[in-house]
Amino acid sequence: MKLILATKNQGKLAEMQELLADLPFELVSLAVYPELPEIEETGESFAENAAIKAETVMRLTGELVLADDSGLEVDALGGCPGVYSARFAGPGRGDKANNQKLLLDLLGVAKKDRTARFRTVVAIAAPDRKTDFAVGSVEGLIAGEEQGDGGFGYDPLFYLPAADKTFAQMTPQEKNQISHRAEALAKAKEILRAIAADILK
């Protein structure tokens, strides 16, 4: 049984593969399907974007598909960058530019007011079945400068007071125990196990 992980983000793909490794599915990425078109994320919420990706890939391949949409919500910025997290500094600008824009936007904001959360919504689309969703989030603060060289995206700025580290200072194993994606995928695994049991009936 195949499960397509609908992402081209290598950091995200590695996290998903580690967190879903014990499922009874052959995990394949979008790289196996170079003929698929680029999917526009036109939704106004993480759930809408995750569903657009999962349902589009499912319709085009006929396979079981898992997609997620994740982002950073910063309270002092009214919840931004939110669904625009990957293109906060402009389309194609990349992680470094996004992090620099976030630091500029928060200049002068006190540490206690730099509260933020990472949120993930996972969508699971299967032929002849309604799309299922799983949600995860983790609370933290936006650091005053980038710290650590692990992870990807906003990880060097996302500081967890309880761990006294940013996500980028954690090992992949540490991050995968507490991250927003880990929480959402743990819930998604229960859904996927139920789908596997149905398929095997």
VENSULZI-V499093 format. One record per residue. N is the residue number from 1. RES is the residue in one letter. SS is DSSP state (hx for helix, st for strand, lp for the rest). OMEGA is omega as a letter, one per 20 degrees, with the letter a starting at -180 (NA if undefined). Layout:
<<N | RES | SS | OMEGA> <N | RES | SS | OMEGA>>
This chain:
<<1 | M | lp | a> <2 | K | st | r> <3 | L | st | r> <4 | I | st | r> <5 | L | st | a> <6 | A | lp | r> <7 | T | lp | r> <8 | K | lp | r> <9 | N | lp | a> <10 | Q | hx | r> <11 | G | hx | r> <12 | K | hx | a> <13 | L | hx | a> <14 | A | hx | r> <15 | E | hx | a> <16 | M | hx | a> <17 | Q | hx | r> <18 | E | hx | a> <19 | L | hx | a> <20 | L | lp | a> <21 | A | lp | a> <22 | D | lp | r> <23 | L | lp | a> <24 | P | lp | a> <25 | F | lp | r> <26 | E | st | a> <27 | L | st | r> <28 | V | st | a> <29 | S | st | r> <30 | L | hx | r> <31 | A | hx | r> <32 | V | hx | a> <33 | Y | lp | a> <34 | P | lp | a> <35 | E | lp | a> <36 | L | lp | r> <37 | P | lp | r> <38 | E | lp | a> <39 | I | lp | r> <40 | E | lp | r> <41 | E | lp | a> <42 | T | lp | a> <43 | G | lp | r> <44 | E | lp | r> <45 | S | lp | r> <46 | F | hx | a> <47 | A | hx | r> <48 | E | hx | a> <49 | N | hx | r> <50 | A | hx | r> <51 | A | hx | r> <52 | I | hx | a> <53 | K | hx | a> <54 | A | hx | a> <55 | E | hx | r> <56 | T | hx | a> <57 | V | hx | r> <58 | M | hx | a> <59 | R | hx | a> <60 | L | hx | a> <61 | T | hx | a> <62 | G | lp | a> <63 | E | lp | r> <64 | L | st | a> <65 | V | st | r> <66 | L | st | r> <67 | A | st | r> <68 | D | st | r> <69 | D | st | a> <70 | S | st | r> <71 | G | st | a> <72 | L | st | r> <73 | E | st | a> <74 | V | st | a> <75 | D | hx | a> <76 | A | hx | r> <77 | L | hx | r> <78 | G | lp | r> <79 | G | lp | r> <80 | C | lp | j> <81 | P | st | r> <82 | G | hx | a> <83 | V | hx | r> <84 | Y | hx | a> <85 | S | hx | a> <86 | A | hx | a> <87 | R | hx | a> <88 | F | lp | a> <89 | A | lp | a> <90 | G | lp | a> <91 | P | lp | r> <92 | G | lp | a> <93 | R | lp | r> <94 | G | lp | a> <95 | D | hx | a> <96 | K | hx | a> <97 | A | hx | r> <98 | N | hx | a> <99 | N | hx | r> <100 | Q | hx | r> <101 | K | hx | r> <102 | L | hx | r> <103 | L | hx | r> <104 | L | hx | a> <105 | D | hx | a> <106 | L | lp | r> <107 | L | lp | r> <108 | G | lp | r> <109 | V | lp | a> <110 | A | lp | a> <111 | K | hx | a> <112 | K | hx | a> <113 | D | hx | a> <114 | R | lp | a> <115 | T | st | a> <116 | A | st | r> <117 | R | st | r> <118 | F | st | r> <119 | R | st | r> <120 | T | st | r> <121 | V | st | r> <122 | V | st | r> <123 | A | st | r> <124 | I | st | a> <125 | A | st | r> <126 | A | lp | r> <127 | P | lp | r> <128 | D | lp | a> <129 | R | lp | r> <130 | K | lp | a> <131 | T | lp | r> <132 | D | st | a> <133 | F | st | r> <134 | A | st | a> <135 | V | st | r> <136 | G | st | r> <137 | S | st | r> <138 | V | st | a> <139 | E | st | r> <140 | G | st | r> <141 | L | st | r> <142 | I | st | a> <143 | A | lp | a> <144 | G | lp | r> <145 | E | lp | r> <146 | E | lp | r> <147 | Q | lp | r> <148 | G | lp | a> <149 | D | lp | r> <150 | G | lp | r> <151 | G | lp | a> <152 | F | lp | r> <153 | G | lp | a> <154 | Y | lp | a> <155 | D | lp | a> <156 | P | lp | a> <157 | L | lp | a> <158 | F | st | a> <159 | Y | st | r> <160 | L | st | a> <161 | P | lp | a> <162 | A | lp | a> <163 | A | lp | a> <164 | D | lp | a> <165 | K | st | r> <166 | T | st | r> <167 | F | hx | a> <168 | A | hx | r> <169 | Q | hx | a> <170 | M | lp | r> <171 | T | lp | r> <172 | P | hx | a> <173 | Q | hx | r> <174 | E | hx | a> <175 | K | hx | a> <176 | N | hx | r> <177 | Q | hx | a> <178 | I | hx | a> <179 | S | lp | r> <180 | H | hx | a> <181 | R | hx | r> <182 | A | hx | a> <183 | E | hx | a> <184 | A | hx | a> <185 | L | hx | r> <186 | A | hx | r> <187 | K | hx | r> <188 | A | hx | a> <189 | K | hx | r> <190 | E | hx | r> <191 | I | hx | a> <192 | L | hx | r> <193 | R | hx | r> <194 | A | hx | r> <195 | I | hx | r> <196 | A | hx | r> <197 | A | hx | r> <198 | D | hx | a> <199 | I | hx | a> <200 | L | hx | a> <201 | K | lp | NA>>
